[in-house]
Amino acid sequence: MWQQYSITLPAKRRGFHLITDLIESSISELHRVKMGLLHLQLQHTSASITLNENADPTVRQDFEHFFNKTVPNMAGFKHTYEGPDDMPAHIKSSLLGTSLTLPISHGRLALGTWQGIYLGEHRDYGGERRIIATLNGQLE
């Protein structure tokens, strides 16, 4: 079985945000998949998706601190047409990536106990974000 979904994420402030529940609730056929894969592709160049700890919110705060220190806004970039946060956002997006492929087992994402899907919003005012979710699997 193959299915594809377009998921629109509401605008978020700059930072790292858990989106696991929103992704799972947006895929109506997920519960029917006995074994399979879910591929997520974020269709933007100034945001990212990644998988990391979902229990302690300070992990997401530390991610934001680390990436802002590693790729600061005022680093002398030439690409500034959309503001000083745009080029750093492109670099952060490339470092973290814009896609994930996740296993599905018995109708659920087969994530580790403390794993969750993050949206990394790297712009000050990024707006809505869109993810294409492609579901492939064997039905129950």
C-alpha positions in Angstrom: 0.0 0.0 0.0 1.2 3.5 -0.9 -0.4 6.7 0.2 0.7 10.3 0.3 -0.3 13.2 2.5 0.4 16.9 2.6 0.6 18.2 6.1 0.6 21.9 6.9 2.3 22.9 10.1 1.1 26.1 11.7 3.6 29.0 12.0 6.0 28.5 14.9 8.3 30.8 16.6 12.0 30.3 16.0 13.3 27.2 17.8 12.8 23.4 18.0 9.2 22.1 18.3 7.8 18.6 18.8 5.5 17.6 16.0 5.2 13.9 16.5 1.5 13.9 17.5 0.6 16.3 14.7 2.3 14.0 12.1 0.7 10.8 13.5 -2.8 12.4 13.7 -2.5 13.7 10.1 -2.0 10.2 8.6 -5.3 8.5 8.6 -4.1 5.1 7.5 -1.2 4.8 9.8 -3.1 2.6 12.3 -3.8 0.0 9.5 -0.1 -0.6 8.7 1.3 -3.8 10.2 4.8 -3.1 8.9 6.1 -0.3 6.8 7.9 3.0 6.4 6.9 6.6 6.7 9.0 9.1 4.7 8.7 12.8 5.7 10.0 15.6 3.4 9.9 19.1 4.6 9.4 21.4 1.6 11.4 24.3 2.8 15.1 25.5 2.8 15.1 27.5 6.0 13.7 24.9 8.4 14.5 21.2 9.3 13.2 18.0 10.7 15.1 15.7 13.0 14.6 13.0 15.6 15.7 13.4 19.2 14.6 13.4 22.8 10.9 14.2 23.4 10.8 14.2 27.3 12.8 17.2 28.5 12.0 20.5 26.8 15.5 21.8 27.8 17.0 19.6 25.1 15.2 21.6 22.5 16.3 24.8 24.1 19.9 23.6 24.1 19.6 22.7 20.4 18.5 26.2 19.6 21.4 27.7 21.7 24.0 25.4 20.0 22.9 26.1 16.5 22.6 29.9 17.0 26.1 29.9 18.5 27.5 27.7 15.7 25.7 29.6 12.9 25.1 33.2 14.1 23.0 35.7 12.2 25.7 38.3 11.9 28.4 36.2 10.4 29.1 38.3 7.3 27.0 36.2 4.9 26.4 37.7 1.4 22.9 36.3 1.0 20.8 38.7 3.0 18.0 39.5 0.6 15.4 38.1 3.0 17.0 39.3 6.2 20.0 38.4 8.4 18.4 35.2 9.7 17.9 33.7 6.2 21.3 32.4 5.3 22.0 31.0 8.7 18.6 29.3 8.4 19.7 27.7 5.1 22.9 26.4 6.7 21.0 24.9 9.7 18.5 23.3 7.4 21.4 21.6 5.5 23.1 20.5 8.6 20.0 18.9 10.1 18.2 17.9 7.0 14.7 18.1 5.6 13.7 14.5 5.5 13.2 11.5 7.8 12.4 7.8 7.1 10.7 6.1 10.1 9.7 2.5 10.6 6.1 1.6 11.3 5.2 -1.4 13.4 1.6 -2.5 14.2 0.0 0.8 13.3 2.4 3.1 15.2 5.7 4.8 14.5 8.4 2.5 15.9 10.3 5.2 17.7 12.5 4.8 20.8 11.0 5.5 24.2 12.3 9.1 24.4 12.3 9.9 20.7 10.2 12.5 19.0 10.1 14.4 15.7 11.3 18.0 15.8 10.6 20.8 13.5 13.5 23.1 13.5 12.2 26.6 12.7 15.3 28.6 11.8 13.7 31.9 10.8 12.4 34.6 13.1 9.1 34.6 11.1 9.1 31.4 9.0 5.3 31.1 8.5 3.5 27.9 7.8 5.6 24.8 6.8 4.5 21.9 4.6 5.6 18.3 4.9 4.9 15.6 2.3 4.4 12.3 4.1 4.7 9.1 2.0 3.3 6.0 3.7 4.3 2.5 2.4 3.5 -0.7 4.1 1.8 -4.0 4.6 -1.8 -3.7 6.0 -2.9 -5.6 9.1 
